Amino acid sequence: MQTQGLHPNRVTLVSLLQAASQVETLKEGCSVHGYAVGSGIGGSDEVFESSLLDVCNKCGAPRMAACIFGKMDNKTIGSWNASMTEGYLKMEQPSEAYPLF
């Protein structure tokens, strides 16, 4: 895409984050996040941020997800429940999930 002079937009980046989440590859998820930050895409975007949290949690990085979550402007029930609580429970850290409630 970029070699053809096209630049990924928000929709493309969300799709790439979802792909990284499915194959559980944190490196690619972080790469997409870095590109988004450098391009001014993704900030204060609930879908983008939730997709990023999902990558972190599925890749076993709940603390990274918590850091991103802490910087989110618009936290929703979905980002609280599905992303943060689920991430800690997946990593068998329920004691970290309880304070979120």
ZIJOTA-V526482 format. One record per backbone hydrogen bond with DSSP energy under -0.5 kcal/mol. CO is the residue of the C=O (numbers start at 1). NH is the residue of the N-H. E is the energy in kcal/mol with one decimal. If there is no record, write none. Layout:
# ZIJOTA-V526482
co:CO nh:NH e:E
co:CO nh:NH e:E
This chain:
# ZIJOTA-V526482
co:1 nh:4 e:-0.9
co:1 nh:6 e:-2.1
co:2 nh:5 e:-1.8
co:9 nh:13 e:-2.4
co:10 nh:14 e:-2.5
co:11 nh:15 e:-2.1
co:12 nh:16 e:-2.2
co:13 nh:17 e:-2.3
co:14 nh:18 e:-2.4
co:15 nh:19 e:-2.1
co:16 nh:20 e:-2.4
co:17 nh:21 e:-2.3
co:18 nh:22 e:-2.0
co:19 nh:23 e:-1.8
co:20 nh:25 e:-2.2
co:21 nh:24 e:-0.5
co:24 nh:26 e:-0.6
co:25 nh:29 e:-1.6
co:26 nh:30 e:-2.9
co:27 nh:31 e:-1.9
co:28 nh:32 e:-2.5
co:29 nh:33 e:-2.2
co:30 nh:34 e:-2.7
co:31 nh:35 e:-2.3
co:32 nh:36 e:-2.5
co:33 nh:37 e:-2.6
co:34 nh:38 e:-2.4
co:35 nh:39 e:-1.6
co:36 nh:40 e:-0.7
co:36 nh:41 e:-3.0
co:37 nh:40 e:-1.0
co:42 nh:45 e:-1.8
co:44 nh:46 e:-0.7
co:45 nh:49 e:-3.0
co:46 nh:50 e:-2.6
co:47 nh:51 e:-2.1
co:48 nh:52 e:-2.1
co:49 nh:53 e:-2.4
co:50 nh:54 e:-2.1
co:51 nh:55 e:-1.9
co:52 nh:56 e:-2.2
co:53 nh:57 e:-2.6
co:54 nh:58 e:-2.7
co:55 nh:59 e:-1.7
co:56 nh:61 e:-3.1
co:57 nh:60 e:-1.4
co:61 nh:65 e:-2.0
co:62 nh:66 e:-2.5
co:63 nh:67 e:-1.9
co:64 nh:68 e:-2.2
co:65 nh:69 e:-3.1
co:66 nh:70 e:-2.4
co:67 nh:71 e:-0.9
co:68 nh:71 e:-0.8
co:68 nh:72 e:-0.6
co:69 nh:72 e:-1.2
co:73 nh:75 e:-0.7
co:76 nh:80 e:-2.4
co:77 nh:81 e:-3.2
co:78 nh:82 e:-0.9
co:78 nh:83 e:-1.3
co:79 nh:84 e:-1.8
co:80 nh:85 e:-2.0
co:81 nh:86 e:-1.7
co:83 nh:87 e:-1.4
co:84 nh:88 e:-2.0
co:85 nh:89 e:-2.2
co:86 nh:90 e:-2.6
co:87 nh:91 e:-1.6
co:88 nh:93 e:-3.0
co:89 nh:92 e:-1.6
co:93 nh:96 e:-1.5
co:93 nh:97 e:-1.0
co:94 nh:98 e:-2.0
co:95 nh:99 e:-0.6
co:97 nh:100 e:-1.2
co:97 nh:101 e:-0.6
co:98 nh:101 e:-1.6
